[in-house]
Amino acid sequence: MQVGDSMKKRSRGARVIIVLLAGLLSAITLAVCVVAGVYLYFGPQLPDAGDIGQTQFNEPLRVYTADHKLIGEYGTERRKPVTYDQIPKQQVNAFVAAEDDRFWQHPGVDYQGMMRAVVHLITTGRKTQGGSTITMQLARNLYLSDAKTYTRKIKEMILALRLESKLTKQQIMELYLNKIYLGERAYGIGAAAQVYYNKPLDKLNLSQQAMLAGLPKAPSAFNPIANPTRAKQRRDYVLRRMHALGFIDDAAWKRAKEAPVTAGEGSGQKNPVRYEARYVAEMVRQNMVARYGDKAYTGGYSVTTTIRSKRQRAADHALRKDLLAYDARHGWHGPEKTLDSSTMNDPKSLQDALDDMVTRGGLIPAVVLSTDGQNIHLITGQYGKITIGASQVPWLHGHKPAGSLVKKGDVVRLAYTGSKDKDKQWTLAEIPDVQGALVAMNPHTGGIEALVGGFDFGLSKFNRAVQARRQPGSSFKPFLYSAALANGFTAATIVNDAPVVYQGSGLDKSWRPNNYSGTIHGPTRLREGLVHSLNLVSIRVLRRIGVSTAINYISKFGLPAKQMPRNLSLALGSGTFSPLQMAGGFSVFANEGFRVKPHYISRISDGRGNVVFKAKPKVACDSVDDCPALAHTTGADDASRLAPRIIPADNAYIVGDMMRDVIRHGTGRGALKLGRHDLSGKTGTTNDQIDAWFSGFNANLVTVTWVGFDKLKPMGHAETGAHAALPMWTDFMGTVLAGKPEAIPPKPDDIETVQIDPQTGQRALGGGGIPEIFRKGHAPTVEEARHSGKHDSSNEVQQLF
C-alpha cells in the first residue's frame, strides 16, 4: 500500500508539472503571438531597418524681430552638432545616469524598467516616467509625436529595436545628444553649452554637465536661467545618480553639488527677456513654405520681420491684461482639473504632475494645497509654495471664503502682478474664454510693428488679427464720414438725429434703428454725429450719398467691397473685416491720404548669409525728394515706391480731427489718461455687445484692438468698445509712445478755420460761435447764414434727410 500510494503521488505530481508546463508554454505562445501581432500591425507603419537612423542635421528656419530678437525657429538642425568623439565621457555618463542607467546593456528596450513601470501602474493606478530608454527617446524625437499614448509607446519600442539593430551604441548616443531638446530653443548639447554657458562643450565642468543632463525630463521646469532653484535640485539628483553608479568619486560629487548655478552668466542671458510673437512667426513660416516648400525648414533661412520687440512685448502684455480684466468682471469658471488624493499625498507624483503642466498666456499652473478662511495655499513647479489672500482673488469680492472657489487638489492659474510686495505678487486667474487681437503698424510704410492673434498661441493657433472677419460696428463710421466729405458734406453739415423706419432698402423687413444710448438729439452737426457715435445720423448720411457710392469709395481703403452689405446697415458697421484690414484702412487717415500695404517680412537671407529677398514697400509720400522713408535708398525705381493717394489730404485731416474729438469729448474719453493731444480714435460695438473695437492713431502709429468670443455670443451688458477694447489700446499706446513727442498729421494748406453757429452749422454772424475746419471753398458763406436765419432749419433738414 505504501509503495502504491507513493507511485500515485508521483503520478499526480507529474500530471501537475505537465499541466503547469503546458500552461507556461501556452502563455509563452500567447505572448509570442501577441508580440508578433503587435509587430505585424505597427511594423509596416514605421521606417525600415535600412532607413532607420538616416538623419541629417539641416539648418532650421529662424525668424527675428527688426532688432534681431529670435521669435521663431522651425526645423530639425542643431546649431552646433558634435561627433561622439567630441563629447566628454563624463557628459555621456551624466545623461546615462539621468535617463537610462542600463543603456549600454539593454537592446533598446529595458525590459526590467518596463516591468517596474507595469507593476507601478497595477499597484497604484498611475503611469510612471520610467521605462523609456535613451534609444526609445531618440526614436520618438526622430519619428513620432509627443502624444502620451500606449500606441506611441509600442511604436517607440519597435523603432528602438530597429535602431539598435542598425546602429552602434555610440552612434545612438551621438544622435540622441545632438537631437534632444534642452530648452531656450537649444537642440543638442553643443547648442545648449553655448546657450547656457557660452562655452564649447569640452570646457564645461562636472556641475554644468550634470545641469544639461537634467534638462530632457522637463526643459522648462528645470531651466537654470529661468528657474535656478528647481534646476539645482535636478542637477543634484543627476550628480547623486552618477555617484551611485560609480561615475564620480566622493570628492568630485561634493565639489559639484556645492558649485553655484552659473547658467547665463557668461552668455548674458541670466533672467533673459522673452520675445513672444508666435502668431507672427507662424505667419512667416507659412509664407516661407509657400516660397520654398520643405526646403524652408532645412535651408538655414533667416527672416527679419518688421516687428519691433519692445512693441510686441507691450502688445502681448496689453492684450492679456485686458482679457484677464474682462474675465475678472465675470464669473469664475472653476479649476482646470482636480488631482486625485494619491497624487496629492505623494510628493514625487505631485511634482511630476506639476512638471507636466505648461504656462499659458503668462499664467503659471498651481495646485491648491489647502484653504484657510480667505487664504489659499498653493504649490507651483517653478516658484514653490505660494499663499494668496482675498484681495488677490478677484471673484471673492472681499467677503466670500476661499473654500467657495477652490479645494485641495484643484489645478488653477496664477498671474504675476509685478508688485514690490512679495506677498502681493500673485493673483488668482484663469485662462479666459474671451479672445482678442491687436495690430500696430507704421502708417507710412505698412510695416507691422506688433501683432497678437489671441491669448496664447499654444491654446489656439487661429490668428484673429488676420484670419477673423468680424463686424467693426461704429469703428467703421470714419470711412463713411470720409465718403460724406467727398460727396458735399462738411464737418458742420446738419443731419437730423431722429427715429426713422425703413422699408426695403436692401433689407428683408422694416428696420427701426436707434442710437446705442436710446436717446435722440435732433438736428446734429456731422462732427458731433461721429464724436457721439450716433447711429441715426450715420444712416441718414449713407442714405444721402447712396450705398453703392459709399462702397465704391470705402473699398479704396483696402476694405474689400465683397465684405460689405449693400444696404443701409452698412452705416452701423455690419460689414466683416479683420483687425489687420481695419488697421490698413485707418492708416490712410494717419498718413495724409495714402494707401499702404501691410507687410511683415523685411528681409530673407539664405544659409550662407546671402539676401534673397528684401521688401520694397510703397511708402506714403507725394514725391521721392520729400520722403524720409526713401532717404537711404537710391535707384531708378524709387518713383515706383510711392504709394497711391486715394483721398485728398484735407479729407484725411478733417476726419482725423473729428476723431481727436472722439477722444476729447466722445466715446473714446478713456484715452485721455495718456495725457496726449495727438491721438485720434473710434470705438466700435456691435449688437448685443458681440464685438468690441477701438481703432486709433497718431501720425506715426496705427493700432487696432478687438475683443470678443470666437463663437458669436454676447460679452455681457456694458462690454462696449470703450469698456472692453479701449483699455487694451491705451495700455499699449501708453507704453510705446511714452517719451515720444506728439505727432499730429500736418494740416494741409487748403484747410481753413471758420467760426460757425453750433445750432445751424452756418457761419456765425456778429461774432461768437465755435471754430470748425473746412476745405477752402467749402465753408458756409455769410449769404447762406443770412438765408438760413429766415427759415426753420430743422424742418429743412428733415426734408433733406
C-alpha positions in Angstrom: 0.0 0.0 0.0 2.8 2.4 0.8 4.5 1.7 -2.5 1.3 2.2 -4.4 0.5 5.4 -2.6 4.0 6.7 -3.4 3.5 5.9 -7.1 0.1 7.6 -7.1 1.6 10.7 -5.6 4.4 10.7 -8.1 1.9 10.3 -10.9 -0.2 13.2 -9.6 2.9 15.3 -9.3 3.9 14.5 -12.8 0.5 15.5 -14.1 0.7 18.8 -12.2 4.1 19.5 -13.7 2.8 18.7 -17.2 -0.2 20.9 -16.7 2.0 23.8 -15.4 4.4 23.3 -18.3 1.6 23.2 -20.8 0.1 26.4 -19.2 3.5 28.1 -19.3 4.0 27.0 -22.9 0.6 28.3 -23.8 1.3 31.6 -22.0 4.6 31.9 -23.8 3.0 31.0 -27.1 0.2 33.6 -26.5 2.8 36.2 -25.5 4.8 35.5 -28.7 1.6 35.6 -30.8 0.6 39.0 -29.1 4.1 40.4 -29.7 4.2 39.1 -33.3 0.7 40.5 -33.9 1.6 43.9 -32.5 4.8 43.9 -34.6 3.0 42.9 -37.8 0.3 45.6 -37.2 2.6 48.5 -36.3 5.8 47.5 -38.1 4.7 48.4 -41.6 3.7 51.9 -40.4 7.3 52.6 -39.3 10.7 53.2 -41.1 12.5 50.1 -42.3 15.8 49.0 -40.8 17.6 50.2 -43.9 16.2 53.7 -43.4 16.4 53.9 -39.7 18.9 56.3 -38.2 19.3 58.1 -41.5 19.1 61.7 -40.4 20.7 65.0 -41.5 21.5 68.0 -39.4 19.8 70.6 -41.5 19.9 74.2 -40.6 16.5 75.5 -39.4 14.4 78.4 -40.4 14.8 81.3 -37.9 12.6 84.3 -37.6 13.7 87.5 -36.0 12.3 90.9 -35.0 13.5 94.0 -36.7 16.0 94.5 -33.9 17.2 90.8 -34.3 15.5 89.1 -31.4 14.7 85.5 -32.1 10.9 84.9 -32.2 10.6 81.6 -34.0 12.7 78.6 -35.1 11.4 75.8 -37.3 13.4 72.7 -38.4 15.5 69.9 -37.0 19.1 71.0 -37.4 21.1 71.8 -34.3 23.3 74.9 -34.1 26.4 73.0 -33.1 26.3 69.3 -34.0 29.1 67.3 -32.4 30.5 63.8 -33.0 30.7 61.1 -30.4 34.5 61.6 -30.1 33.9 65.3 -29.3 31.6 64.6 -26.4 33.4 64.4 -23.0 33.0 61.0 -21.3 31.5 62.4 -18.1 28.9 64.3 -20.2 27.8 60.9 -21.6 27.8 59.4 -18.1 25.7 62.3 -16.8 22.9 61.6 -19.4 23.1 57.8 -18.8 22.8 58.4 -15.0 19.8 60.7 -15.5 17.9 59.0 -18.3 18.9 55.3 -18.7 21.5 53.7 -16.4 21.2 50.4 -18.4 21.8 52.0 -21.8 25.0 50.0 -22.5 23.4 46.7 -21.6 19.8 46.6 -23.0 18.9 46.0 -26.7 17.0 49.3 -27.0 14.1 48.3 -24.7 14.8 48.0 -21.0 12.6 45.1 -20.0 13.5 45.4 -16.4 12.4 49.1 -16.4 9.3 48.2 -18.3 8.3 45.6 -15.7 8.8 48.1 -12.9 6.6 50.6 -14.7 3.9 47.9 -15.3 4.0 46.9 -11.6 3.7 50.5 -10.5 0.7 51.0 -12.8 -1.0 47.9 -11.5 -0.3 48.7 -7.8 -1.0 52.5 -7.9 -3.2 53.0 -11.0 -0.8 55.7 -12.1 1.6 55.8 -15.0 5.3 56.4 -14.2 8.0 58.1 -16.1 10.2 55.1 -16.0 10.8 52.5 -18.8 11.6 54.9 -21.6 15.2 54.3 -22.7 17.5 56.8 -24.4 17.0 54.7 -27.6 13.3 55.0 -27.3 13.5 58.7 -26.6 15.6 59.1 -29.8 13.1 57.1 -31.8 10.3 59.4 -30.6 12.3 62.5 -31.4 13.1 61.3 -34.9 9.8 59.8 -36.0 6.9 60.2 -33.5 4.8 62.8 -31.8 4.8 63.7 -28.1 1.3 62.4 -27.6 1.3 60.2 -24.4 -0.5 57.1 -25.6 0.1 53.4 -25.3 0.2 53.2 -29.1 3.1 55.7 -29.3 4.9 53.7 -26.6 4.6 50.5 -28.7 5.9 52.3 -31.7 8.8 53.6 -29.7 9.8 50.1 -28.6 9.7 48.8 -32.2 11.7 51.7 -33.5 14.2 51.4 -30.7 14.8 47.7 -31.5 15.3 48.6 -35.2 17.7 51.4 -34.2 19.8 49.1 -32.1 19.9 46.6 -35.0 21.2 49.2 -37.4 23.5 51.5 -35.3 26.1 51.0 -32.6 25.5 52.3 -29.1 28.0 55.1 -29.7 26.1 56.2 -32.9 22.8 56.1 -31.0 24.2 58.3 -28.2 25.7 60.7 -30.7 22.3 61.1 -32.4 20.5 61.5 -29.2 22.8 64.1 -27.8 22.5 66.1 -31.0 18.7 65.8 -31.3 17.4 66.2 -27.7 15.6 69.5 -26.9 17.2 71.2 -23.9 15.2 74.4 -23.6 16.0 78.0 -24.6 15.5 76.9 -28.2 18.6 74.8 -27.9 18.6 71.4 -29.6 21.6 69.2 -28.8 24.3 69.6 -26.2 26.6 71.6 -28.4 24.0 74.3 -28.7 23.0 74.0 -25.1 26.5 74.5 -23.9 26.7 77.7 -25.9 23.2 79.0 -24.9 23.5 78.3 -21.1 27.2 78.8 -20.5 28.7 80.5 -23.6 31.3 77.8 -23.8 32.3 74.9 -26.1 31.2 71.5 -24.8 34.7 70.4 -23.7 35.0 73.4 -21.4 32.1 72.6 -19.1 32.7 71.4 -15.6 31.0 68.5 -13.9 28.3 70.6 -12.3 27.4 72.2 -15.7 27.5 68.8 -17.4 25.0 67.4 -14.8 22.8 70.5 -15.3 22.5 69.8 -19.0 21.8 66.2 -18.4 18.9 67.1 -16.1 17.1 69.1 -18.7 15.4 66.5 -21.0 12.8 65.5 -18.4 11.3 69.0 -18.3 13.3 71.7 -20.1 11.1 74.5 -19.0 10.7 73.5 -15.3 14.5 72.7 -14.9 15.7 75.7 -16.9 18.7 77.0 -14.9 18.2 80.6 -16.3 14.5 80.9 -15.6 14.3 78.7 -12.6 17.7 78.2 -10.9 16.4 76.7 -7.7 14.4 74.0 -9.3 17.3 73.3 -11.8 19.8 72.9 -8.9 17.5 70.3 -7.4 17.5 68.4 -10.6 21.3 68.8 -11.1 21.9 67.4 -7.6 19.7 64.4 -8.4 21.9 63.7 -11.5 25.1 64.0 -9.5 23.7 61.7 -6.9 22.9 59.1 -9.6 26.4 59.5 -11.1 27.9 58.9 -7.7 25.7 55.9 -7.0 26.7 54.3 -10.4 30.4 54.9 -9.7 30.9 57.5 -12.4 32.3 60.0 -9.9 34.0 59.7 -6.6 33.1 61.3 -3.2 35.3 64.3 -3.7 34.0 65.1 -7.2 30.4 64.7 -6.0 30.9 67.0 -3.1 32.6 69.7 -5.2 30.0 69.6 -8.0 26.9 69.7 -5.7 28.3 72.7 -3.8 29.0 74.6 -7.0 26.7 77.6 -7.7 24.3 77.8 -10.6 26.2 79.7 -13.3 23.9 79.4 -16.3 23.5 82.6 -18.2 26.4 84.5 -16.5 28.9 84.1 -19.4 26.3 84.4 -22.1 24.5 87.5 -20.7 21.2 85.5 -20.6 20.5 85.5 -16.9 16.8 86.2 -16.5 16.5 87.0 -20.2 13.7 88.9 -21.8 11.4 86.5 -23.7 10.1 87.8 -27.1 6.8 86.2 -27.8 5.5 86.7 -31.3 4.3 83.2 -32.2 1.4 84.4 -34.3 3.8 86.4 -36.4 6.3 83.6 -36.5 3.6 81.2 -37.8 2.7 83.8 -40.5 6.3 83.8 -41.6 6.5 80.0 -41.5 3.5 79.7 -43.8 4.9 82.3 -46.1 8.3 80.6 -46.3 6.8 77.2 -47.1 4.7 78.8 -49.9 8.0 80.3 -51.3 10.4 77.4 -50.8 8.4 74.3 -49.9 10.0 71.9 -47.4 13.4 73.5 -48.1 12.2 76.3 -45.9 12.9 74.1 -42.9 16.4 72.9 -43.9 18.0 75.7 -45.9 19.1 77.8 -43.0 17.0 80.8 -43.9 16.8 83.8 -41.6 13.8 86.0 -41.9 13.9 89.5 -40.4 10.4 90.8 -39.8 9.1 94.4 -39.3 8.1 93.5 -35.7 9.7 95.7 -33.0 10.5 93.6 -30.0 9.6 96.2 -27.3 6.3 97.0 -29.0 5.5 93.3 -29.5 6.1 92.7 -25.8 3.8 95.6 -24.9 1.1 94.2 -27.2 1.2 90.8 -25.6 1.0 92.4 -22.1 -1.8 94.7 -23.1 -3.9 92.0 -24.7 -3.5 89.5 -21.8 -4.1 92.2 -19.2 -7.3 93.3 -21.0 -8.7 89.8 -21.4 -7.9 88.8 -17.8 -9.7 92.0 -16.6 -12.7 91.1 -18.6 -12.6 87.6 -17.1 -12.4 89.0 -13.6 -15.5 91.1 -14.3 -17.5 87.9 -14.9 -17.9 84.5 -13.2 -15.2 82.1 -12.0 -15.1 79.1 -14.4 -13.8 76.7 -11.8 -10.5 74.7 -11.7 -9.0 73.2 -14.8 -9.0 69.8 -13.2 -8.5 68.2 -9.8 -5.7 65.9 -8.9 -6.6 62.7 -7.0 -5.7 62.1 -3.4 -3.0 59.5 -4.2 -1.1 62.1 -6.3 -1.6 64.8 -3.7 -0.3 62.6 -0.9 2.9 61.5 -2.8 5.4 64.4 -3.1 7.1 62.8 -6.2 3.8 62.2 -8.0 2.7 65.8 -7.2 6.0 67.2 -8.5 5.7 65.1 -11.7 2.2 66.4 -12.2 3.4 70.0 -11.8 6.3 69.3 -14.2 3.8 68.2 -16.9 1.8 71.4 -16.6 2.5 74.2 -19.1 2.4 78.0 -18.6 -0.2 79.6 -20.8 -0.6 83.2 -21.6 1.9 84.1 -18.8 -0.3 82.3 -16.3 1.6 79.7 -14.3 -0.1 76.5 -13.2 -0.5 75.8 -9.5 -2.2 73.2 -7.3 -4.2 74.1 -4.2 -2.8 72.5 -1.0 -5.4 73.9 1.3 -7.7 76.9 2.1 -7.7 78.8 5.3 -10.5 81.3 5.6 -9.9 83.8 2.9 -6.4 82.5 2.1 -5.4 79.9 -0.5 -2.2 77.9 -0.1 -0.8 76.6 -3.4 2.3 74.9 -4.8 3.9 75.6 -8.2 6.5 73.8 -10.2 8.7 76.9 -10.7 8.2 79.0 -7.5 7.4 76.5 -4.8 4.7 77.3 -2.3 2.7 80.5 -2.6 -0.1 81.9 -0.4 -2.6 84.4 -1.7 -5.2 86.4 0.2 -8.7 87.5 -0.5 -7.5 90.8 -2.1 -5.6 88.6 -4.7 -8.8 86.7 -5.7 -11.0 88.8 -8.0 -14.1 86.6 -7.6 -14.2 86.7 -3.8 -15.2 90.3 -3.7 -13.6 90.6 -0.2 -16.3 88.7 1.7 -16.7 85.1 0.3 -14.5 82.4 1.9 -11.7 80.9 -0.3 -13.2 77.5 0.0 -16.2 78.7 -2.0 -14.0 78.7 -5.1 -11.4 76.0 -4.7 -10.4 73.0 -2.7 -7.4 70.8 -2.2 -6.1 69.2 -5.4 -7.6 71.8 -7.7 -5.4 72.9 -10.6 -5.6 76.7 -11.1 -3.6 79.6 -12.6 -1.7 82.5 -11.1 -0.9 85.8 -12.7 2.2 87.7 -11.8 1.4 91.3 -10.8 5.0 92.7 -10.5 4.2 94.1 -7.1 7.2 95.1 -4.9 5.3 93.5 -2.0 6.3 89.8 -2.2 3.0 88.8 -0.6 1.1 90.6 -3.3 3.0 89.4 -6.4 0.4 86.9 -7.5 -3.3 86.9 -8.1 -5.7 84.0 -8.8 -6.5 83.9 -12.5 -7.9 81.6 -15.2 -7.5 81.1 -18.9 -10.2 83.3 -20.3 -12.8 82.1 -22.8 -13.0 85.5 -24.4 -10.4 86.3 -27.1 -8.8 89.4 -28.5 -6.4 90.7 -31.2 -4.1 93.7 -31.6 -2.4 95.1 -34.7 0.0 98.0 -34.7 1.5 99.3 -37.9 3.6 102.1 -39.4 1.2 104.2 -41.5 3.9 105.4 -43.7 5.3 102.1 -44.9 2.7 99.5 -43.9 5.2 97.6 -41.7 3.5 95.7 -38.9 5.3 96.6 -35.7 3.3 94.4 -33.3 0.6 91.7 -33.8 -1.1 89.4 -31.4 -3.8 87.0 -32.7 -5.1 85.6 -29.4 -4.5 85.0 -25.7 -2.0 82.2 -26.3 -0.8 80.5 -29.5 -0.3 77.2 -27.7 -4.0 77.1 -26.9 -5.3 78.3 -30.2 -3.4 78.8 -33.5 -6.3 80.7 -35.0 -4.9 84.2 -35.8 -7.7 86.6 -35.0 -5.7 89.6 -36.1 -5.5 88.3 -39.6 -8.0 85.4 -40.1 -11.1 86.6 -38.2 -13.8 88.5 -40.0 -15.9 90.4 -37.5 -18.3 93.3 -37.7 -16.5 96.6 -36.7 -19.6 98.4 -35.5 -19.2 102.1 -35.2 -15.4 102.0 -35.7 -16.4 101.7 -39.4 -18.0 105.2 -39.3 -14.9 107.3 -40.1 -14.8 105.7 -43.5 -18.4 106.6 -44.1 -17.8 110.2 -42.9 -14.8 110.4 -45.2 -17.1 109.4 -48.1 -19.6 112.1 -46.9 -16.9 114.8 -47.1 -16.0 113.6 -50.6 -19.7 114.0 -51.6 -20.5 117.5 -50.5 -20.8 117.3 -46.7 -18.7 119.2 -44.3 -17.9 118.7 -40.6 -20.6 121.3 -39.9 -23.4 119.8 -42.1 -26.6 119.4 -40.1 -28.2 115.9 -40.1 -31.3 115.1 -38.2 -30.8 112.6 -35.4 -34.4 111.3 -35.1 -36.2 108.0 -35.2 -36.9 106.5 -38.6 -38.4 103.4 -40.1 -37.0 102.0 -43.4 -38.9 99.6 -45.7 -36.9 97.7 -48.2 -33.6 99.4 -49.0 -31.9 96.0 -49.4 -33.3 94.8 -46.0 -35.6 91.9 -45.6 -38.2 93.7 -43.5 -38.9 97.0 -41.9 -36.0 98.3 -39.9 -36.2 100.6 -36.9 -32.6 101.5 -36.0 -31.8 103.6 -32.9 -28.8 105.0 -31.1 -26.9 102.9 -28.5 -27.9 105.3 -25.7 -31.6 105.2 -26.8 -31.7 109.0 -26.8 -32.1 111.3 -29.8 -30.6 114.7 -30.4 -32.5 116.3 -33.3 -30.5 118.4 -35.8 -26.8 117.5 -35.2 -23.6 118.6 -36.9 -21.7 115.8 -38.7 -18.8 116.2 -36.3 -21.0 115.6 -33.3 -22.6 112.6 -35.0 -19.1 111.0 -35.2 -18.0 112.1 -31.7 -21.0 110.6 -30.0 -21.3 107.7 -32.5 -25.0 108.5 -33.4 -26.4 105.7 -35.5 -29.3 107.6 -36.8 -27.0 110.3 -38.2 -24.8 107.8 -39.9 -27.8 106.0 -41.5 -29.1 109.3 -43.0 -25.6 110.2 -44.3 -25.4 106.8 -46.0 -28.8 107.1 -47.5 -28.0 110.6 -48.8 -24.8 109.6 -50.6 -26.0 106.2 -51.7 -24.9 102.7 -50.7 -23.1 101.9 -53.9 -21.3 105.2 -53.9 -20.2 104.6 -50.3 -18.9 101.1 -51.0 -17.0 102.1 -54.1 -15.4 104.9 -52.1 -14.6 102.9 -49.0 -13.2 99.9 -50.8 -10.2 102.2 -51.8 -9.1 102.0 -48.2 -8.3 98.3 -48.6 -11.7 97.1 -47.2 -13.0 94.7 -49.8 -16.4 95.6 -51.3 -17.5 91.9 -51.2 -17.2 92.1 -47.4 -19.7 95.0 -47.2 -23.5 94.5 -47.3 -25.4 96.5 -49.9 -27.9 98.0 -47.6 -28.2 100.8 -45.0 -27.0 98.6 -42.2 -23.5 99.3 -43.6 -23.7 102.6 -41.8 -23.6 100.8 -38.5 -20.6 98.6 -39.4 -22.3 95.4 -40.4 -19.6 94.5 -42.9 -17.0 92.0 -41.7 -13.3 92.8 -41.6 -10.1 91.6 -39.9 -8.3 93.8 -37.4 -5.4 93.9 -39.9 -7.7 95.2 -42.7 -9.1 97.8 -40.3 -5.5 98.9 -39.4 -4.7 99.3 -43.1 -7.8 101.4 -43.6 -7.1 103.7 -40.6 -3.5 104.2 -41.9 -5.0 106.3 -44.7 -6.2 108.9 -42.2 -2.8 108.8 -40.3 -0.6 109.3 -43.4 -2.5 112.1 -45.2 -4.5 110.0 -47.6 -2.2 107.3 -49.0 -2.9 103.6 -49.2 0.0 101.5 -48.0 0.0 97.7 -48.0 0.5 96.0 -44.6 3.5 93.7 -44.6 5.6 91.8 -42.0 8.7 90.5 -43.8 11.6 92.9 -44.2 14.4 90.6 -45.4 15.2 87.0 -46.1 18.7 85.6 -46.1 19.8 82.0 -47.0 22.1 79.7 -45.0 25.2 81.4 -46.4 24.0 84.9 -45.4 23.0 86.0 -48.9 20.0 88.3 -49.1 17.5 86.5 -51.3 14.6 88.9 -50.7 14.3 92.5 -49.5 11.0 94.2 -49.1 10.4 97.4 -51.1 7.1 98.6 -49.8 5.3 101.5 -51.3 5.5 104.5 -48.9 3.2 107.3 -48.2 4.8 110.3 -49.9 3.9 112.7 -52.7 7.4 112.7 -54.1 10.8 111.0 -53.8 12.5 114.2 -52.8 10.2 114.8 -49.9 10.1 111.2 -48.5 12.0 110.3 -45.3 11.2 106.6 -45.8 13.2 106.7 -49.1 16.1 108.9 -47.8 18.6 106.0 -47.7 17.6 104.4 -50.9 18.8 105.0 -54.5 17.7 103.6 -57.8 15.6 104.3 -60.8 12.7 102.5 -59.3 12.3 104.9 -56.4 9.4 106.6 -58.0 7.5 103.3 -58.2 7.9 103.1 -54.4 5.4 105.9 -53.9 2.1 104.7 -52.5 -1.1 105.8 -54.4 -3.0 108.7 -52.9 -6.6 107.6 -52.5 -8.2 110.6 -50.7 -7.2 114.2 -50.5 -5.0 115.3 -47.6 -7.7 117.7 -46.4 -10.3 114.9 -46.2 -7.9 112.7 -44.2 -7.0 115.6 -41.9 -10.7 116.6 -41.2 -11.7 113.0 -40.4 -8.6 112.6 -38.1 -9.5 115.9 -36.4 -13.1 114.7 -35.8 -11.6 111.5 -34.3 -9.4 113.6 -32.0 -12.7 115.0 -30.6 -13.9 111.4 -30.1 -11.1 111.1 -27.6 -11.5 114.6 -26.2 -15.3 114.6 -25.8 -16.8 111.4 -27.0 -16.8 107.6 -26.6 -13.0 107.4 -26.6 -12.5 109.6 -23.5 -10.8 106.7 -21.7 -7.7 107.5 -23.7 -7.4 111.0 -22.1 -5.5 109.3 -19.2 -2.5 109.1 -21.6 -2.2 112.9 -21.4 -1.6 113.3 -25.1 -3.2 115.6 -27.7 -2.2 113.8 -30.9 -4.4 110.8 -30.6 -7.4 110.1 -32.9 -9.7 107.1 -32.5 -13.1 105.5 -32.7 -14.9 102.9 -30.6 -16.9 100.1 -32.1 -19.6 98.0 -30.5 -21.9 95.6 -32.4 -25.4 94.4 -31.4 -25.7 92.7 -28.0 -22.0 93.5 -27.4 -20.8 90.7 -29.5 -17.8 92.6 -30.8 -15.8 95.4 -29.2 -13.3 97.5 -31.1 -11.0 100.5 -30.7 -9.1 101.8 -33.7 -6.9 104.8 -33.3 -3.6 106.5 -34.3 -1.2 109.4 -34.3 0.9 110.4 -37.3 3.4 107.6 -36.7 1.5 104.6 -35.4 -1.9 103.0 -36.1 -3.3 100.5 -33.6 -6.5 98.4 -33.7 -7.8 96.3 -30.9 -10.7 93.8 -30.9 -12.3 91.7 -28.1 -15.0 89.0 -28.5 -15.7 85.3 -28.3 -14.7 83.0 -31.2 -18.3 81.7 -31.3 -20.6 84.7 -31.8 -22.3 85.4 -28.4 -22.8 88.5 -26.2 -20.0 89.5 -23.9 -22.3 91.0 -21.4 -24.0 94.3 -20.5 -21.8 97.4 -20.9 -19.0 95.4 -22.6 -18.7 98.1 -25.3 -15.7 99.1 -27.3 -14.9 101.8 -24.7 -15.1 99.3 -21.9 -13.7 96.1 -23.4 -11.3 97.1 -26.2 -10.1 100.7 -25.4 -8.2 99.7 -22.2 -6.0 97.3 -24.3 -5.4 100.2 -26.8 -4.5 102.7 -24.1 -2.2 100.2 -22.3 -0.3 99.5 -25.5 -0.1 103.1 -26.8 0.8 104.4 -23.4 3.7 102.1 -23.2 5.1 102.5 -26.8 4.5 106.3 -27.0 5.9 107.1 -23.6 8.6 109.8 -24.0 7.8 110.2 -27.7 6.9 113.7 -29.0 3.4 114.3 -30.1 2.7 113.7 -33.8 -0.4 115.0 -35.5 -0.6 114.7 -39.3 0.3 118.2 -40.7 -2.6 120.5 -41.5 -2.9 120.9 -45.3 -2.5 124.4 -46.7 -6.1 124.3 -48.1 -7.7 123.9 -44.7 -9.3 127.0 -43.2 -10.9 127.6 -39.8 -14.3 129.4 -39.7 -16.5 130.4 -36.7 -19.9 128.7 -37.0 -23.2 128.7 -35.2 -23.3 125.3 -33.4 -27.0 125.1 -33.8 -27.2 125.7 -37.5 -23.8 124.8 -38.8 -23.8 128.1 -40.6 -21.2 130.9 -40.4 -21.6 132.8 -37.2 -22.8 136.3 -37.7 -21.8 139.2 -35.5 -19.0 137.3 -33.7 -19.1 134.4 -31.3 -19.7 130.8 -32.4 -17.3 127.9 -32.3 -14.4 127.1 -34.7 -14.7 124.5 -37.4 -12.3 123.4 -40.1 -13.2 123.3 -43.8 -11.6 122.7 -47.1 -11.1 126.1 -48.8 -14.1 127.0 -50.8 -16.4 124.6 -48.8 -17.1 126.7 -45.7 -20.6 128.2 -45.3 -20.9 131.7 -46.6 -22.4 134.8 -45.0 -25.2 134.7 -47.5 -26.0 131.1 -46.6 -26.0 132.1 -42.9 -28.4 135.0 -43.6 -30.7 132.8 -45.7 -30.8 130.1 -43.0 -32.0 132.6 -40.5 -35.2 133.2 -42.5 -36.3 129.6 -42.3 -36.9 126.8 -39.8 -33.6 125.0 -40.4 -34.7 121.8 -38.5 -37.7 121.4 -40.9 -35.4 121.9 -43.9 -33.0 119.3 -42.5 -35.9 116.8 -42.1 -36.9 117.3 -45.7 -33.3 116.7 -46.9 -32.5 113.7 -44.7 
